[in-house]
Every structure is written in C-alpha cells, then in structure tokens.
C-alpha cells in the first residue's frame, strides 16, 4: 500500500491554493486538528477523539460499503489500513468516515477510485462521489445481506457435499 500511495498523487495535497485553503479551513473547523506524522516512528497518529478508530465504522461497514477485499484487508493489515486512513485525513482535511470510505473504495478498485478523484479534481463543480455512504441505503443493506446468505448456503452445501461424496465419487487417481 505504501508503494501505491507513493506512486499516485491521490494522497497528496492539491496544487490549487484555493482548494487547499478550503480544505484546511474545513479540517480546522470540523476536526479541530488533523492527524500528525511522527518522524521518529514514521507513523501517523490521531490528535483527538474524532480521529480515533472508534469514531469511524467497523470492518462490517467496509464489507457493506465496498465488498470483501477491503473487509479482509482491514482484518489482515489493520495497522497499514489505519495509517492510510490517518494519512488521507491529514492530506484531504476530511473526517474519519469519509477517509475510511475513500480507503475502502481504493482497496476495492484502485484504478476506478483514482479515475474518480482525477475527474473530481478536473471538474470541481461536478458532484463529489460520497464513498462514506456508498451502499448504505436500507434496501441495499437488505439486498447485500440476502445475497451473502444465499452465497454462504450454497458454498456450505458445495463443501459438505463434496466431502460427503453427494456430488459423485471420484474413481481412481483423478481429482475431478
């Protein structure tokens, strides 16, 4: 993730001074202070309660918003995920939930996320994509949960059926 963030401009402050000033003023009014970087430990750290992980959403929120890839990344690489969220908060001057939504979208599909950010930068009057609330409408949550249940039931049946030999017994040395 650090290699990707160094190779893209998506995690850097914009060159446009007016946009940078607006983001800075928004960050100071809504967050009070932005996350800071500790040069000794080479890590980002939260400076107030609104920046701590408890102020955001849990891994299930990542699963609903962006799918299984960010969900598993949060579980497997929790420290890297947290550092990326804090860095995004500091660079963009946004709150934790917006940073988490953007990080989940980035992990789910980096190319589409980067393209969307470039389009937003080129057309500032165009509506900004709200990754923080993506797929969080009640109907979408119900649909996603129903589909997840169907997939789990079929996967369970497939695994137990193959183990029990319900789907045909292998003869000889053939695997299939």
Residue pairs with C-beta under 8 A, 6 or more apart in sequence:
1 77
1 80
1 84
2 80
4 110
5 11
5 84
5 87
8 114
10 106
10 113
10 114
10 117
11 84
11 87
11 88
11 91
12 91
13 20
13 23
13 91
14 20
14 23
14 121
19 124
23 92
23 93
23 94
24 93
26 93
26 94
27 34
27 93
27 94
30 95
31 48
31 50
31 51
31 89
31 93
31 95
32 47
32 48
32 50
33 47
33 48
34 47
34 51
34 89
34 90
34 93
35 44
35 45
35 46
35 47
35 51
35 86
35 87
35 89
35 90
36 44
36 45
36 47
36 90
37 43
37 44
37 45
37 87
37 90
38 44
38 45
43 83
44 83
44 86
44 87
44 90
45 86
46 52
46 86
49 55
50 95
50 96
51 86
51 89
51 96
52 96
53 82
53 96
55 95
55 96
55 97
56 85
56 96
56 97
56 99
56 100
57 65
57 97
57 100
59 71
59 74
59 75
60 71
61 100
62 70
62 71
62 74
62 100
62 104
63 70
63 71
64 135
64 136
64 140
64 141
64 144
65 101
65 104
65 105
65 131
65 132
65 134
65 135
65 136
66 101
66 104
66 105
66 107
66 108
66 131
66 134
66 135
67 108
69 107
69 108
70 103
70 104
70 105
70 107
70 108
73 80
73 81
73 107
74 81
81 103
84 103
84 106
85 96
85 99
85 100
85 103
86 99
88 94
88 99
88 102
88 103
89 95
89 96
89 99
92 98
92 99
92 102
94 102
97 132
98 131
98 132
100 132
101 130
101 131
101 132
101 133
101 134
102 113
102 131
102 132
104 131
105 112
105 113
105 116
105 131
105 134
106 113
106 114
116 129
119 126
120 126
120 128
120 129
135 141
135 144
158 167
161 167
170 176
